[in-house]
Amino acid sequence: MDVPPFRDPALPVSARARDLLDSLTPEERLAMLHQHQPVIDRLGLGAFHTGAEALHGVAWLGRATVFPQPVGLAATWDPELVRRVGEIVSTEVRAKHAADPSVSLNVWAPVVNTLRHPAWGRNEEGYSEDPHLTAHLATAYCRGLRGDHERVWKTTPTLKHFLAYNNETDRSSTSSNLTPVTLHEEELPAFREPIEQGVAAGVMPAYNQVNGTPAHLQTELFAELRSWTDDSVALVSDAAAPMFVVKVQRAAADRASGNAALVRAGVDSFTDDDADSAPTIQRLQEALDRGLLTMAEVDRSVLRMLELRLRSGELDGDADPYSGITADDIDLPEHRALAREATARSVVVLRNSEGLLPLPATGSVAVVGPLAEAVLTDWYSGTPPYAVTPADGLRAAFGADRVVVADGADVVALRAANGRYVSVTEDGTAVVADSVEAGKGTHLSVTDWGGGVLTLRSGASGRLLTGGAYPMRADAERVGGWEVQESFRKHVHADGSWSLLHLGSGRWVRVQRDTGLVCAEGHTLADAERFTARVLESGAALVAQAAASCDAVVVAVGNDPHLNGRETQDRPDLWLPDAAVETWRAAVEANPRAVLTIVSSYPYVLGPGVDDAPTVVWSSHGGQELGHGLADVLTGAVEPTGRLAQTWPARPEQAGDLFDYDTRRQQVTYRHLPADEAGVPAFAFGHGLTYSSVSYDGLSLSAAEVAAPAPTRDHPPLTPRDPAGQGVVTATVTVRNAGARPAEELVQVYSLGASGTDSPVRLLLGYRRVRLEPGETASVAVPFDTARLALWHAAAASGAAPGLLDGDLRVPAGAYAVAAGASSVSLPVRGELTVTGPTG
């Protein structure tokens, strides 16, 4: 029997998809535009849907390897490591697919929105504030997700979120207003490299508007994005975005015309109404009937969706090279090993001014603070097969008998107005009943996460109190869920009594009459129970006691990724929470040999009481191997290699306005921070220490003068496409390790601009890592393309005002300062590069 062309793996995907399209009925074609596509038995097509979450491991599908958050992976500055992580993630996606064919091989990752402002609730999901470093690492992750087979993609990555998406507050209604300069120099470059390199199969538009037009209706920008490659790029909507275009952004009169507008703009798949495709199909048919949409426009989108599916070998049968991956290929030993390596490589030593690190192998260590015995996951984490806490990691390094732990939580008992205490029954129910004494069942550990947000953990069960049940229960293992049910805010009355607001429901906690059941059901503060909080154990006192009993103390503080900043919620402020500062003070006053160890999804501003901490280390939430990775660096078993890919401001105002996307005018991000004292951050972009002493002794350029390259529409990537090509200059930097330990130095090369131009204050041109043995001197070659110096030049024909896409990128003539060093503000060696030619 003849094999139809769409089943022939030897044919190009485009030809197979065209043949498959021709085999579909009009009704079947419309059904292909919803996220959930139906079975078509006669063609051998199974049920399919877009989107498996795979941001830093397989999410929402049960047990899977959990790697560091993307902001942590970026701190490695290591694209090969990031590629290896993507490769293992794609293996585990395939394993989940082998166990359940409904698991999609289309993955919604990575996020390539630049980390413009550290208050963004989704900061943990991105890589860097630099668009080119973001693109470079995203390309590596996509390469791992895509796999290395010349024909079949292991998974099909989808970049998120196009375009200019950096605030959660009113994210579906706010407009990110971009100048052409911001668009072309700082937004588009983050998306370009992975598409140009052919490792991204799709793109998801953002919820926000761009210059007053919904991101899902950016026809010209979609065309620009697709012009970067000859391959097909599918555009899949974000969840419920088609509805938002009509009901929130009011860019269309009704749902039929809204759906038609999306297809005409270039969107190919509707993530709408969950798994129910009927409303989308009905609206699209109505749009066809009303003449708002043509079948040719529908076919254009269907064709791209079919190409997306065929790329992953769906109809290849035995020719699928990844068919040997089984459901057992989860949590393999090599996956665990890479998780540990990635975590250690992402740890950044921010300050070590007294030489406390690495911790000596002898002696004892206290591990204190709310993250001492915690491995926290975020919304896009999978379920880790195991979890190594910071205390666990140090126990493995020092021995369990030499590690003391105190979490710093106050233990309280809450006494109601009737004189009885809140207690937790054996089944977890919270009740005010017979307890007139503060016995074990009444003990609640109170953790303050900042901004007045508390979690309450039962001393009897060890589980968190949740207001999502009726009556309230202590049955949650962790904070989690789309609507967090495990957090509260206390209101302290004039007499010192507490009332508790359950943040998940917005209801006040009250005690029911007669039954004594504790419920989150009060509408106003007047309805709330007023509890007398009896402090049974002082968390600060226990921290001080633990710190004083040991030779050194690791203070583990930071954020819970579900609280005070996450998807749908921007951070209330940038400060390290007061409770964390007090935990630090209690520890360091008892033992000055203290390491401030911040585990967080984002930078903090370190205020009074902690800004002068002599030893500071940062890690993102590192996944299942957090404790081992931290301990490896703290003890010196692994030399520190992590470097910040995002600035830590010295003051909140250094970060600028969350809703203002003009970074140049605001003088924010490392590119535009002033070159004077006002622009000095707490910890700069690119900063991170070794345990040795590395000096920069010289810089030379392979050319002192180059001609300006021809105008173009894109900045070249951080690694030159053609290292020997015209316009590529090599900066050779001489570095020396004057210390007694090996050093893993990240040599960074920047442009500091040219006078008379609008160049950024500083711009990353390239970087290279080098390992230096004690006493070793090395010459490190860092090539860069001079086209990276290009600035947007607006132009429009016939005297009309230029639009966002009217113009090109040009390198202004001038004498450019080129500098190298260990961060964007520590650049001790410099050279000069003269660019000749027209200034534009």
LOFI-202799 format. One line per field, with one value per residue (C-alpha): chain; x, y, z. Coordinates in pm, whole numbers. Example, Ala and Ser with C-alpha at 12.3 -4.5 7.8 and 13.67 -1.06 7.14 Angstrom:
chaine = A; A $
X = 1230; 1367 $
Y = -450; -106 $
Z = 780; 714 $
END
This chain:
chaine = A; A; A; A; A; A; A; A; A; A; A; A; A; A; A; A; A; A; A; A; A; A; A; A; A; A; A; A; A; A; A; A; A; A; A; A; A; A; A; A; A; A; A; A; A; A; A; A; A; A; A; A; A; A; A; A; A; A; A; A; A; A; A; A; A; A; A; A; A; A; A; A; A; A; A; A; A; A; A; A; A; A; A; A; A; A; A; A; A; A; A; A; A; A; A; A; A; A; A; A; A; A; A; A; A; A; A; A; A; A; A; A; A; A; A; A; A; A; A; A; A; A; A; A; A; A; A; A; A; A; A; A; A; A; A; A; A; A; A; A; A; A; A; A; A; A; A; A; A; A; A; A; A; A; A; A; A; A; A; A; A; A; A; A; A; A; A; A; A; A; A; A; A; A; A; A; A; A; A; A; A; A; A; A; A; A; A; A; A; A; A; A; A; A; A; A; A; A; A; A; A; A; A; A; A; A; A; A; A; A; A; A; A; A; A; A; A; A; A; A; A; A; A; A; A; A; A; A; A; A; A; A; A; A; A; A; A; A; A; A; A; A; A; A; A; A; A; A; A; A; A; A; A; A; A; A; A; A; A; A; A; A; A; A; A; A; A; A; A; A; A; A; A; A; A; A; A; A; A; A; A; A; A; A; A; A; A; A; A; A; A; A; A; A; A; A; A; A; A; A; A; A; A; A; A; A; A; A; A; A; A; A; A; A; A; A; A; A; A; A; A; A; A; A; A; A; A; A; A; A; A; A; A; A; A; A; A; A; A; A; A; A; A; A; A; A; A; A; A; A; A; A; A; A; A; A; A; A; A; A; A; A; A; A; A; A; A; A; A; A; A; A; A; A; A; A; A; A; A; A; A; A; A; A; A; A; A; A; A; A; A; A; A; A; A; A; A; A; A; A; A; A; A; A; A; A; A; A; A; A; A; A; A; A; A; A; A; A; A; A; A; A; A; A; A; A; A; A; A; A; A; A; A; A; A; A; A; A; A; A; A; A; A; A; A; A; A; A; A; A; A; A; A; A; A; A; A; A; A; A; A; A; A; A; A; A; A; A; A; A; A; A; A; A; A; A; A; A; A; A; A; A; A; A; A; A; A; A; A; A; A; A; A; A; A; A; A; A; A; A; A; A; A; A; A; A; A; A; A; A; A; A; A; A; A; A; A; A; A; A; A; A; A; A; A; A; A; A; A; A; A; A; A; A; A; A; A; A; A; A; A; A; A; A; A; A; A; A; A; A; A; A; A; A; A; A; A; A; A; A; A; A; A; A; A; A; A; A; A; A; A; A; A; A; A; A; A; A; A; A; A; A; A; A; A; A; A; A; A; A; A; A; A; A; A; A; A; A; A; A; A; A; A; A; A; A; A; A; A; A; A; A; A; A; A; A; A; A; A; A; A; A; A; A; A; A; A; A; A; A; A; A; A; A; A; A; A; A; A; A; A; A; A; A; A; A; A; A; A; A; A; A; A; A; A; A; A; A; A; A; A; A; A; A; A; A; A; A; A; A; A; A; A; A; A; A; A; A; A; A; A; A; A; A; A; A; A; A; A; A; A; A; A; A; A; A; A; A; A; A; A; A; A; A; A; A; A; A; A; A; A; A; A; A; A; A; A; A; A; A; A; A; A; A; A; A; A; A; A; A; A; A; A; A; A; A; A; A; A; A; A; A; A; A; A; A; A; A; A; A; A; A; A; A; A; A; A; A; A; A; A; A; A; A; A; A; A; A; A; A; A; A; A; A; A; A; A; A; A; A; A; A; A; A; A; A; A; A; A; A; A; A; A; A; A; A; A; A; A; A; A; A; A; A; A; A; A; A; A; A; A; A; A; A; A; A; A; A; A; A; A; A; A; A; A; A; A; A; A; A; A; A; A; A; A; A; A; A; A; A $
X = 0; 132; 247; 95; 358; 281; 402; 732; 1013; 1244; 1040; 1087; 855; 705; 602; 463; 264; 120; 8; -144; -325; -474; -607; -802; -1163; -1251; -1396; -1080; -867; -1055; -1012; -634; -630; -722; -465; -638; -652; -872; -797; -824; -805; -811; -487; -323; -329; -370; -498; -250; -217; 42; 240; 429; 599; 974; 1130; 1396; 1274; 946; 667; 316; 361; 484; 833; 1106; 1456; 1442; 1734; 1811; 1572; 1665; 1799; 2034; 2129; 2217; 2460; 2675; 2733; 2791; 2589; 2727; 2608; 2269; 2250; 2318; 2038; 1801; 1904; 1813; 1487; 1393; 1474; 1239; 966; 1003; 988; 663; 532; 626; 426; 134; 112; -110; 198; 295; 637; 580; 742; 666; 1019; 1245; 1141; 1352; 1205; 1495; 1513; 1470; 1340; 1395; 1043; 893; 707; 841; 1204; 1301; 1187; 1425; 1799; 1949; 1897; 2125; 1928; 2225; 2330; 1963; 1951; 2283; 2174; 1823; 1973; 2177; 1873; 1668; 1949; 1930; 1550; 1559; 1820; 2094; 1918; 1931; 1566; 1359; 1329; 1339; 1096; 983; 1071; 844; 992; 797; 667; 677; 718; 823; 667; 808; 523; 252; 42; -243; -40; -326; -421; -97; 91; 466; 559; 875; 1086; 1239; 1575; 1447; 1273; 1572; 1857; 1706; 1387; 1411; 1769; 1658; 1440; 1652; 1942; 1740; 1511; 1796; 1984; 1684; 1635; 1301; 989; 740; 683; 413; 295; 268; -42; 45; -1; 291; 253; -122; -181; -226; 90; -124; -211; 139; 122; 438; 643; 533; 643; 976; 1028; 949; 1187; 1480; 1453; 1344; 1180; 827; 766; 432; 270; 67; -147; -102; -381; -708; -530; -780; -1053; -845; -804; -1180; -1288; -987; -797; -1115; -932; -1222; -1599; -1671; -1504; -1549; -1386; -1117; -1030; -1021; -788; -549; -530; -485; -205; -26; -134; -176; -311; -571; -508; -863; -1147; -908; -959; -1292; -1221; -1586; -1615; -1298; -1412; -1756; -1609; -1370; -1656; -1860; -1567; -1552; -1926; -1908; -1619; -1379; -1146; -1061; -990; -650; -565; -684; -475; -166; -195; -290; 13; 244; 81; 119; 485; 528; 382; 570; 904; 889; 846; 476; 405; 751; 680; 1000; 1201; 1168; 1522; 1392; 1143; 1382; 1330; 1106; 901; 1191; 1426; 1347; 1582; 1873; 2212; 2350; 2049; 2121; 2488; 2410; 2157; 2429; 2685; 2446; 2354; 2715; 2808; 2524; 2622; 2767; 3006; 2910; 3140; 3420; 3599; 3725; 3829; 3583; 3517; 3581; 3476; 3747; 3680; 3729; 3498; 3122; 2864; 2521; 2265; 1995; 1704; 1382; 1564; 1805; 1594; 1400; 1410; 1139; 984; 819; 508; 699; 897; 835; 807; 1165; 1238; 1427; 1540; 1876; 1841; 2127; 2151; 2159; 2439; 2648; 2577; 2718; 3025; 3093; 2917; 2573; 2708; 2882; 2579; 2322; 1999; 1754; 1493; 1442; 1063; 887; 672; 343; 12; -297; -554; -905; -1135; -1299; -966; -898; -611; -617; -514; -466; -646; -509; -681; -537; -848; -787; -1023; -1064; -1208; -1079; -719; -679; -305; -48; 29; 209; -104; -130; 224; 248; 579; 540; 763; 764; 837; 827; 553; 353; 308; 320; 302; 194; 323; 173; 414; 204; 187; 469; 229; 125; -206; -425; -734; -848; -1030; -1346; -1281; -914; -665; -295; -236; -17; 336; 443; 323; 193; -86; -213; -415; -192; -390; -110; -34; -175; -124; -156; -325; -200; -462; -384; -395; -140; -389; -374; -629; -536; -630; -621; -460; -588; -951; -924; -1131; -1059; -1008; -1286; -1392; -1738; -1961; -2035; -1821; -1503; -1402; -1151; -1257; -1146; -1490; -1497; -1578; -1437; -1187; -1482; -1570; -1221; -1120; -876; -610; -366; -34; 170; 534; 658; 997; 1188; 1324; 1592; 1707; 1736; 1931; 2172; 2210; 2286; 2529; 2717; 2758; 2946; 3265; 3078; 2719; 2539; 2234; 1994; 1731; 1545; 1202; 934; 869; 492; 487; 562; 635; 532; 322; 29; 202; 491; 707; 585; 942; 1305; 1430; 1556; 1270; 1307; 1266; 1563; 1769; 1685; 1781; 2115; 2168; 2085; 2336; 2623; 2602; 2641; 2910; 3090; 3202; 2873; 2784; 2477; 2342; 2057; 1846; 1608; 1437; 1561; 1803; 1747; 1841; 2041; 1947; 2081; 2183; 2286; 2441; 2780; 2772; 3131; 3044; 2753; 2660; 2364; 2188; 1862; 1627; 1850; 1612; 1670; 2048; 2040; 2208; 2487; 2556; 2572; 2792; 3026; 3097; 3089; 3346; 3561; 3503; 3405; 3571; 3309; 3222; 2886; 2855; 2550; 2354; 2144; 2239; 2169; 2076; 2225; 1898; 1546; 1548; 1843; 1600; 1371; 998; 853; 611; 858; 1029; 1264; 1577; 1801; 1598; 1561; 1933; 1864; 2007; 2383; 2390; 2269; 2357; 2552; 2928; 2954; 2897; 2519; 2535; 2739; 2521; 2554; 2667; 2723; 2619; 2888; 3008; 3118; 3428; 3677; 3860; 4183; 4320; 4304; 4456; 4403; 4738; 4669; 4444; 4536; 4314; 4386; 4302; 4325; 4101; 3814; 3567; 3207; 3011; 2724; 2387; 2191; 1873; 2026; 2300; 2527; 2534; 2791; 2988; 3072; 2903; 3231; 3525; 3762; 3522; 3556; 3480; 3569; 3817; 3985; 4053; 4343; 4330; 4622; 4511; 4715; 4625; 4827; 4654; 4711; 4401; 4287; 4057; 3777; 3775; 3509; 3690; 3438; 3491; 3276; 3243; 3232; 3103; 3244; 3212; 2967; 2747; 2439; 2615; 2517; 2734; 2862; 2781; 2887; 3080; 3192; 3332; 3538; 3601; 3954; 4092; 4408; 4626; 4802; 5065; 4953; 4931; 4718; 4635; 4263; 4129; 3775; 3656; 3365; 3193; 3214; 2853; 2761; 2830; 2544; 2268; 1922; 1898; 1539; 1449; 1128; 1061; 894; 937; 684; 740; 937; 756; 893; 1045; 1157; 1534; 1839; 2128; 2449; 2781; 2864; 3218; 3431; 3693; 3546; 3683; 3706; 3760; 3793; 3751; 3555; 3222; 3048; 3191; 3526; 3712; 4077; 4232; 4138; 4212; 4078; 3910; 3855; 3564; 3588; 3316; 2988; 2817; 2470 $
Y = 0; 343; 559; 908; 1183; 1318; 986; 987; 1100; 1147; 1441; 1794; 1879; 2164; 1928; 1671; 1937; 2070; 1722; 1666; 2000; 1903; 1584; 1773; 1881; 2247; 2147; 1958; 2255; 2485; 2230; 2246; 2607; 2525; 2418; 2079; 1916; 1612; 1256; 1203; 828; 806; 1008; 844; 1165; 1121; 1377; 1660; 1975; 2247; 2313; 2103; 2312; 2258; 2578; 2416; 2060; 1892; 2060; 1959; 1596; 1440; 1325; 1485; 1624; 1984; 2204; 2558; 2831; 3000; 3306; 3063; 2878; 3217; 3279; 2998; 3204; 2861; 2783; 2430; 2351; 2505; 2295; 1979; 2074; 2122; 1786; 1604; 1797; 1691; 1329; 1347; 1510; 1219; 978; 1136; 1111; 744; 684; 898; 989; 1285; 1464; 1718; 1728; 2098; 2263; 2615; 2719; 2906; 3253; 3513; 3831; 4037; 4099; 4473; 4530; 4307; 4372; 4168; 3878; 3631; 3733; 3373; 3259; 3477; 3467; 3814; 4186; 4174; 4071; 3912; 3703; 3605; 3500; 3317; 3104; 3054; 2927; 2676; 2557; 2531; 2336; 2082; 2069; 2030; 1753; 1695; 1479; 1646; 1577; 1495; 1734; 1577; 1846; 2167; 2470; 2774; 3106; 3318; 3598; 3823; 4118; 4368; 4176; 4269; 4351; 4132; 4416; 4465; 4261; 4215; 4582; 4775; 4891; 4848; 5162; 5119; 5362; 5222; 5226; 5013; 4775; 4711; 4737; 4569; 4374; 4203; 4075; 3851; 3651; 3658; 3419; 3104; 3164; 3248; 2938; 2718; 2579; 2741; 2608; 2849; 3175; 3274; 3635; 3820; 3927; 4296; 4559; 4713; 5081; 5054; 4745; 4396; 4188; 3917; 4156; 4276; 4192; 4381; 4254; 3895; 3939; 4080; 3784; 3533; 3709; 3588; 3233; 3041; 2782; 2785; 2953; 2880; 3142; 2999; 3223; 3253; 3110; 3306; 3581; 3564; 3651; 3931; 4093; 4146; 4182; 4355; 4528; 4596; 4567; 4384; 4412; 4046; 3709; 3615; 3934; 3901; 3548; 3659; 3945; 3706; 3473; 3761; 3899; 3563; 3372; 3002; 2838; 2943; 2859; 2936; 2771; 2510; 2177; 2277; 2359; 2407; 2781; 2863; 2659; 2820; 3172; 3100; 2960; 3270; 3486; 3296; 3332; 3708; 3757; 3859; 3572; 3370; 2999; 3084; 3266; 2966; 2732; 2942; 2891; 2524; 2460; 2601; 2390; 2076; 2155; 2195; 1850; 1675; 1809; 1588; 1270; 1222; 1035; 883; 544; 344; 628; 832; 830; 900; 615; 421; 663; 490; 594; 486; 756; 986; 1072; 876; 896; 1127; 1355; 1380; 1448; 1731; 1881; 1898; 2037; 2303; 2411; 2447; 2631; 2879; 2980; 3332; 3449; 3815; 3919; 3749; 4048; 3867; 3548; 3333; 3121; 2848; 2706; 2485; 2111; 2097; 2244; 2277; 2485; 2619; 2647; 2895; 3074; 2974; 2811; 2605; 2292; 2380; 2315; 2532; 2493; 2752; 2747; 2599; 2341; 1972; 1736; 1662; 1293; 1396; 1719; 1804; 2105; 2341; 2170; 1828; 1940; 2066; 1751; 1551; 1775; 1809; 1514; 1519; 1555; 1884; 2064; 2249; 2382; 2655; 2788; 3120; 3088; 3199; 2925; 3068; 2953; 3151; 3193; 3290; 3524; 3228; 3150; 2836; 2781; 2695; 2333; 2087; 1755; 1422; 1465; 1816; 2017; 2353; 2402; 2610; 2357; 2223; 2343; 2584; 2510; 2561; 2194; 2045; 2047; 2425; 2504; 2702; 2801; 3145; 3232; 3592; 3617; 3996; 4241; 4108; 3767; 3474; 3098; 2894; 2540; 2301; 2173; 1859; 1752; 1955; 2072; 2420; 2571; 2637; 2849; 2681; 2405; 2441; 2433; 2531; 2249; 2194; 1953; 2130; 2007; 2330; 2663; 2616; 2624; 2890; 3046; 3017; 2896; 2871; 3238; 3491; 3850; 3950; 4263; 4371; 4557; 4833; 4585; 4359; 4090; 3942; 3901; 3691; 3764; 3459; 3590; 3321; 3409; 3760; 3648; 3698; 3404; 3357; 3095; 2947; 2949; 2624; 2403; 2610; 2536; 2781; 2911; 3177; 3330; 3677; 3957; 4245; 4297; 4330; 3966; 3842; 3660; 3851; 3607; 3658; 3538; 3367; 3329; 2990; 2994; 3290; 3213; 3480; 3335; 2987; 3126; 3302; 2989; 2773; 3028; 3066; 2690; 2643; 2756; 2916; 2992; 2985; 3215; 3083; 3344; 3449; 3411; 3150; 3154; 3148; 3454; 3824; 3799; 3534; 3506; 3752; 3934; 4177; 4224; 4481; 4614; 4519; 4508; 4198; 4137; 4272; 3923; 3801; 4098; 4020; 3655; 3771; 4012; 3749; 3510; 3749; 3912; 3567; 3456; 3695; 3403; 3417; 3370; 3551; 3291; 3428; 3179; 3375; 3419; 3774; 4041; 4216; 4559; 4501; 4767; 4877; 4590; 4368; 4593; 4563; 4183; 4077; 3739; 3708; 3422; 3397; 3108; 3086; 2813; 2534; 2241; 1898; 1939; 2284; 2167; 1973; 2253; 2518; 2304; 2226; 2596; 2698; 2432; 2486; 2136; 2323; 2653; 2928; 3003; 3182; 3540; 3764; 3798; 4071; 4382; 4400; 4766; 4956; 5148; 5082; 5389; 5249; 4996; 5266; 5253; 4905; 5033; 5249; 5041; 5316; 5198; 5451; 5752; 5608; 5522; 5169; 4822; 4780; 4936; 5277; 5317; 5643; 5612; 5807; 5725; 5740; 5452; 5211; 4909; 4689; 4402; 4462; 4270; 4006; 4019; 3711; 3622; 3340; 3211; 3345; 3681; 3750; 4062; 4212; 4319; 4431; 4442; 4453; 4461; 4275; 4593; 4954; 5073; 4914; 5034; 5065; 4759; 4796; 4887; 4584; 4488; 4282; 4277; 3974; 3731; 3728; 3459; 3592; 3395; 3397; 3435; 3506; 3732; 4095; 4326; 4073; 4213; 4006; 4154; 3972; 4016; 3928; 3787; 3651; 3440; 3577; 3361; 3017; 2847; 2776; 3042; 3010; 3361; 3499; 3752; 4006; 4261; 4574; 4879; 5199; 5391; 5669; 6038; 6215; 5906; 5776; 5454; 5287; 5371; 5014; 4719; 4356; 4258; 3910; 3690; 3381; 3163; 3062; 2839; 2973; 2764; 2942; 3176; 3123; 3404; 3363; 3559; 3524; 3589; 3729; 3792; 4025; 4157; 4535; 4530; 4480; 4852; 4939; 5179; 5209; 5467; 5567; 5647; 5682; 5735; 6046; 6250; 6048; 5993; 5668; 5373; 5114; 4912; 5195; 5216; 5003; 4946; 5140; 5172; 5539; 5640; 5729; 5621; 5349; 5262; 4883; 4757; 4422; 4303; 4095; 4280; 4565; 4817; 4654; 4715; 4790; 4740; 4934; 4988; 5202; 5095; 5353; 5295; 5485; 5559; 5746; 5827; 5782 $
Z = 0; -91; 199; 186; 158; 505; 649; 462; 698; 399; 277; 417; 704; 502; 220; 463; 647; 320; 219; 562; 543; 209; 372; 639; 607; 674; 1011; 1106; 1007; 1242; 1522; 1471; 1592; 1950; 2208; 2238; 1895; 1831; 1725; 1347; 1311; 934; 917; 1216; 1418; 1790; 2037; 2077; 2278; 2291; 2603; 2853; 3120; 3127; 3260; 3479; 3474; 3385; 3581; 3686; 3581; 3903; 3993; 3781; 3822; 3947; 3841; 3965; 3863; 3532; 3713; 3889; 3571; 3421; 3707; 3565; 3247; 3093; 2778; 2756; 3107; 3030; 2711; 2911; 3152; 2858; 2718; 3039; 3069; 2715; 2801; 3098; 2886; 2645; 2940; 3060; 2703; 2690; 3006; 2890; 2518; 2605; 2745; 2484; 2322; 2263; 2566; 2681; 2768; 2801; 2919; 2738; 2880; 3010; 3385; 3350; 3702; 4009; 4141; 3856; 4013; 3755; 3792; 3873; 3527; 3325; 3273; 3274; 3239; 2933; 2622; 2448; 2748; 2781; 2414; 2439; 2735; 2596; 2271; 2468; 2665; 2345; 2181; 2462; 2442; 2065; 2064; 1813; 1554; 1216; 1140; 1450; 1741; 2085; 2200; 2032; 2249; 2262; 2370; 2619; 2622; 2314; 2393; 2664; 2952; 3292; 3529; 3684; 3822; 3572; 3326; 3081; 3070; 3102; 2796; 2778; 2589; 2385; 2193; 1873; 2053; 2340; 2099; 1877; 2125; 2431; 2354; 2016; 2065; 2353; 2110; 1797; 1853; 1937; 1638; 1404; 1518; 1439; 1790; 1878; 1710; 1859; 2041; 2290; 2280; 2609; 2800; 2799; 2534; 2346; 2267; 2316; 2099; 2250; 2218; 2057; 1772; 1683; 1313; 1213; 1504; 1434; 1073; 1191; 1424; 1150; 909; 1119; 988; 679; 904; 1037; 1374; 1540; 1761; 2050; 2266; 2639; 2854; 2813; 2617; 2327; 2577; 2728; 2384; 2381; 2742; 2900; 2622; 2419; 2091; 1925; 1951; 2020; 2049; 1683; 1560; 1829; 1720; 1359; 1447; 1621; 1322; 1079; 1298; 1288; 1600; 1521; 1836; 2091; 2457; 2562; 2758; 2897; 2716; 2559; 2195; 2095; 2177; 1981; 1679; 1693; 1702; 1417; 1206; 1284; 1176; 846; 796; 862; 621; 900; 819; 510; 485; 340; 662; 863; 647; 703; 1078; 1052; 835; 1100; 1370; 1160; 1102; 1477; 1535; 1256; 1375; 1685; 1481; 1550; 1225; 1178; 1334; 1381; 1227; 1546; 1692; 2044; 2059; 2284; 2574; 2829; 3129; 3351; 3221; 3513; 3801; 3660; 3837; 3569; 3615; 3987; 3919; 3677; 3919; 4184; 3942; 3812; 4164; 4275; 3956; 4011; 4367; 4378; 4648; 4676; 4962; 5155; 5303; 5615; 5436; 5629; 5321; 5247; 5580; 5733; 5736; 6113; 6370; 6387; 6205; 6295; 6015; 6107; 5947; 5768; 5477; 5689; 5653; 5341; 4969; 4818; 4476; 4254; 4036; 3741; 3940; 3912; 4207; 4315; 4377; 4691; 4854; 5010; 5240; 5328; 5668; 5497; 5270; 5559; 5760; 5471; 5463; 5837; 5996; 6151; 6504; 6415; 6269; 6482; 6330; 6435; 6193; 6372; 6398; 6713; 6864; 6985; 7124; 7022; 7298; 7194; 7379; 7557; 7726; 7526; 7282; 6914; 6892; 6608; 6635; 6513; 6177; 6137; 6220; 6388; 6679; 6992; 7234; 7562; 7567; 7856; 7872; 7595; 7539; 7237; 7022; 7054; 6938; 6615; 6452; 6297; 6000; 5879; 5503; 5492; 5408; 5703; 5535; 5779; 5763; 6066; 6114; 6366; 6627; 6657; 6291; 6137; 5866; 5764; 5860; 5557; 5530; 5211; 5399; 5604; 5890; 5878; 5891; 5944; 5656; 5397; 5344; 5172; 5042; 4690; 4438; 4201; 4482; 4787; 5088; 5346; 5410; 5657; 5760; 6123; 6244; 6585; 6790; 7038; 7324; 7151; 7047; 6698; 6425; 6122; 5763; 5537; 5220; 4985; 5043; 5180; 5481; 5849; 6082; 6335; 6587; 6548; 6852; 7031; 6801; 6842; 6481; 6337; 5994; 5748; 5691; 5845; 5602; 5807; 6086; 6325; 6248; 6331; 6646; 6864; 6979; 7263; 7122; 7392; 7284; 7403; 7232; 7092; 6747; 6782; 7113; 6963; 6667; 6901; 7112; 6807; 6664; 6990; 7025; 6696; 6525; 6234; 6142; 5807; 5811; 5544; 5455; 5143; 4986; 4940; 4561; 4615; 4842; 4794; 4423; 4170; 3857; 3895; 4184; 4172; 4480; 4733; 4775; 4715; 5075; 5249; 5496; 5849; 5995; 5788; 5905; 6267; 6220; 6081; 6369; 6630; 6471; 6403; 6747; 6899; 6655; 6417; 6200; 6012; 5644; 5518; 5274; 5064; 4872; 4655; 4321; 4281; 4408; 4738; 4859; 5176; 5424; 5765; 5986; 5698; 5431; 5598; 5633; 5563; 5412; 5170; 4938; 4699; 4534; 4350; 4464; 4343; 4331; 4479; 4514; 4677; 4999; 4831; 4584; 4856; 5080; 4791; 4750; 5118; 5204; 4896; 4761; 4444; 4354; 4322; 3959; 3984; 3859; 3876; 3555; 3719; 3913; 4286; 4351; 4642; 4682; 4552; 4331; 4135; 3987; 3849; 3779; 3728; 3462; 3265; 2996; 2879; 3057; 2885; 2997; 3349; 3366; 3488; 3429; 3412; 3065; 3174; 3543; 3573; 3573; 3900; 4266; 4224; 3979; 4192; 4277; 4582; 4359; 3991; 3685; 3633; 3994; 4182; 4381; 4372; 4680; 4541; 4426; 4053; 3903; 3558; 3419; 3064; 2759; 2391; 2084; 1761; 1572; 1677; 1396; 1202; 944; 1052; 939; 696; 846; 957; 1139; 1417; 1674; 1638; 1932; 2211; 2027; 1678; 1403; 1209; 1453; 1164; 981; 888; 1177; 1448; 1700; 1968; 2309; 2474; 2850; 3078; 3412; 3701; 4002; 4290; 4549; 4694; 4552; 4196; 4055; 3802; 3661; 3426; 3208; 3082; 2807; 2778; 2562; 2762; 2463; 2250; 2318; 2095; 2052; 2229; 2327; 2653; 2952; 2932; 2708; 2738; 2425; 2521; 2796; 2855; 3158; 3247; 3521; 3681; 3906; 4195; 4053; 3693; 3437; 3126; 2814; 2755; 2405; 2388; 2032; 1960; 1653; 1619; 1496; 1862; 1903; 1669; 1772; 1624; 1347; 1273; 914; 716; 348; 205; 520; 719; 1089; 1135; 1286; 1524; 1239; 1014; 1025; 1090; 1328; 1262; 1442; 1489; 1407; 1705; 1954; 2178; 2518; 2552; 2905; 3080; 3434; 3681; 3653; 3475; 3724; 3802; 3477; 3555; 3209; 2900; 2535; 2254; 1933; 1661; 1428; 1102; 853; 838; 1163; 1016 $
END
